[in-house]
Amino acid sequence: MDCKLESVEIEAFGAFLGPVKYPLTDRGVRIVSGKNLDSMGADSNGAGKSTLVMAPLWALTGRHKIPFLTNS
């Protein structure tokens, strides 16, 4: 069985309150960077970088943590 993610759609999850769709088709290797527009001086903290990566994990497994990264 092959599983191909074509996009990540997030709403009311982590830093994403409103709906966001991030297309993945034909993207190759990507770097996830962010800019926090809500808080001056926060730079990229709270911009949703981890949330964007963790959303598919939660959708597929029901878990939002990677055990080997969190010691749980």
Backbone as numpy.savetxt, mean C-alpha at the origin, in Angstrom:
# Nx Ny Nz CAx CAy CAz Cx Cy Cz
-1.85 -22.56 -10.66 -2.69 -21.39 -10.66 -1.80 -20.15 -10.66
-2.06 -19.24 -11.55 -1.35 -17.96 -11.60 -2.22 -16.87 -11.03
-1.59 -15.96 -10.33 -2.30 -14.81 -9.77 -1.59 -13.56 -10.25
-2.30 -12.71 -10.95 -1.71 -11.48 -11.47 -2.50 -10.29 -10.93
-1.81 -9.44 -10.19 -2.46 -8.23 -9.68 -2.40 -7.16 -10.75
-3.55 -6.67 -11.16 -3.60 -5.65 -12.20 -3.69 -4.25 -11.62
-4.20 -4.14 -10.39 -4.26 -2.84 -9.73 -4.49 -3.05 -8.25
-4.21 -2.01 -7.50 -4.53 -1.98 -6.07 -5.55 -0.87 -5.89
-6.71 -1.21 -5.34 -7.75 -0.22 -5.06 -7.95 -0.17 -3.55
-7.80 1.02 -2.98 -7.86 1.18 -1.53 -8.86 2.27 -1.18
-9.63 2.02 -0.13 -10.53 3.05 0.41 -10.72 2.77 1.89
-10.58 3.79 2.71 -10.76 3.69 4.17 -9.84 2.62 4.76
-8.59 2.60 4.32 -7.59 1.64 4.81 -6.30 2.41 5.03
-5.82 2.43 6.27 -4.58 3.15 6.57 -4.72 4.63 6.28
-3.75 5.16 5.56 -3.72 6.59 5.25 -4.69 7.00 4.15
-5.32 6.02 3.48 -6.19 6.31 2.35 -7.64 6.37 2.80
-8.17 7.57 2.99 -9.56 7.72 3.42 -10.51 7.59 2.23
-10.21 8.30 1.17 -11.02 8.23 -0.04 -10.50 7.15 -0.97
-11.24 6.84 -2.02 -10.83 5.78 -2.94 -9.59 6.17 -3.75
-8.67 5.20 -3.88 -7.45 5.37 -4.67 -7.25 4.11 -5.49
-6.94 4.25 -6.77 -6.63 3.10 -7.61 -5.23 3.28 -8.17
-4.38 2.30 -7.91 -3.00 2.34 -8.39 -2.81 1.19 -9.38
-2.69 1.49 -10.69 -2.55 0.43 -11.69 -1.17 -0.24 -11.61
-1.14 -1.55 -11.83 0.11 -2.30 -11.76 0.49 -2.97 -13.08
-0.41 -3.01 -14.04 -0.12 -3.72 -15.29 1.05 -3.10 -16.03
1.91 -3.96 -16.53 3.07 -3.56 -17.32 3.92 -2.50 -16.63
4.09 -2.62 -15.32 4.85 -1.64 -14.56 6.28 -2.08 -14.28
6.56 -3.37 -14.27 7.91 -3.83 -13.93 8.21 -3.55 -12.46
9.47 -3.38 -12.14 9.88 -3.10 -10.77 9.59 -1.63 -10.46
9.01 -1.38 -9.28 8.64 -0.01 -8.91 9.23 0.36 -7.57
9.49 1.61 -7.39 9.89 2.17 -6.10 8.69 2.92 -5.55
8.36 2.63 -4.31 7.22 3.30 -3.68 7.77 4.44 -2.84
7.42 5.65 -3.22 7.82 6.83 -2.45 6.57 7.65 -2.19
6.65 8.56 -1.25 5.46 9.33 -0.94 5.78 10.71 -0.44
4.76 11.53 -0.41 4.87 12.88 0.12 3.60 13.17 0.90
3.77 13.50 2.17 2.63 13.80 3.03 2.21 15.24 2.78
1.04 15.41 2.18 0.52 16.75 1.88 -0.35 17.29 3.00
-0.65 16.44 4.01 -1.54 16.84 5.10 -0.81 17.48 6.27
0.46 17.18 6.44 1.19 17.65 7.61 2.51 18.30 7.19
2.65 19.58 7.46 3.88 20.28 7.14 5.04 19.69 7.94
6.15 19.44 7.30 7.33 18.94 7.98 7.35 17.44 8.18
6.30 16.74 7.76 6.26 15.29 7.95 6.97 14.56 6.83
7.35 15.27 5.76 8.03 14.68 4.60 7.21 13.52 4.07
7.73 12.30 4.15 6.99 11.16 3.60 6.34 10.31 4.69
6.51 10.66 5.97 5.87 9.90 7.04 4.35 10.06 6.95
3.63 8.95 6.97 2.17 8.99 6.92 1.61 9.17 5.54
2.44 9.02 4.50 1.97 9.22 3.14 1.26 8.00 2.56
1.36 6.84 3.23 0.66 5.65 2.77 1.50 4.66 1.99
2.83 4.80 2.04 3.70 3.88 1.29 3.51 2.44 1.75
3.59 2.21 3.04 3.43 0.84 3.57 2.01 0.34 3.34
1.03 1.21 3.48 -0.36 0.82 3.27 -0.59 0.34 1.85
0.01 1.02 0.88 -0.14 0.64 -0.52 0.43 -0.76 -0.76
1.51 -1.09 -0.09 2.13 -2.40 -0.24 1.39 -3.47 0.57
0.87 -3.10 1.74 0.22 -4.07 2.62 -1.24 -4.36 2.23
-1.89 -3.49 1.50 -3.30 -3.69 1.14 -3.54 -5.01 0.40
-2.73 -5.36 -0.61 -2.96 -6.65 -1.28 -2.75 -7.84 -0.33
-1.79 -7.74 0.58 -1.56 -8.80 1.55 -2.80 -9.00 2.42
-3.38 -7.90 2.88 -4.59 -7.98 3.70 -5.76 -8.57 2.89
-5.90 -8.12 1.63 -7.01 -8.61 0.80 -6.90 -10.10 0.51
-5.67 -10.59 0.34 -5.47 -12.00 -0.01 -5.42 -12.93 1.20
-4.95 -12.43 2.35 -4.73 -13.31 3.50 -5.51 -12.93 4.75
-6.03 -11.70 4.81 -6.69 -11.23 6.01 -5.71 -10.73 7.06
-4.43 -10.74 6.73 -3.40 -10.26 7.66 -2.82 -8.95 7.14
-2.47 -8.08 8.06 -1.88 -6.81 7.66 -0.45 -6.65 8.16
0.11 -7.74 8.70 1.49 -7.70 9.17 2.27 -8.85 8.54
3.54 -8.63 8.31 4.42 -9.69 7.85 5.15 -10.22 9.07
4.87 -11.46 9.50 5.41 -11.97 10.77 6.93 -11.85 10.90
7.69 -12.11 9.88 9.14 -12.06 10.01 9.66 -10.63 10.15
8.83 -9.63 9.86 9.24 -8.24 10.04 8.79 -7.67 11.39
7.77 -8.29 11.99 7.19 -7.73 13.21 7.42 -8.60 14.45
8.11 -9.72 14.30 8.35 -10.65 15.42 7.06 -11.17 16.04
6.00 -11.31 15.23 4.74 -11.84 15.77 4.27 -13.03 14.96
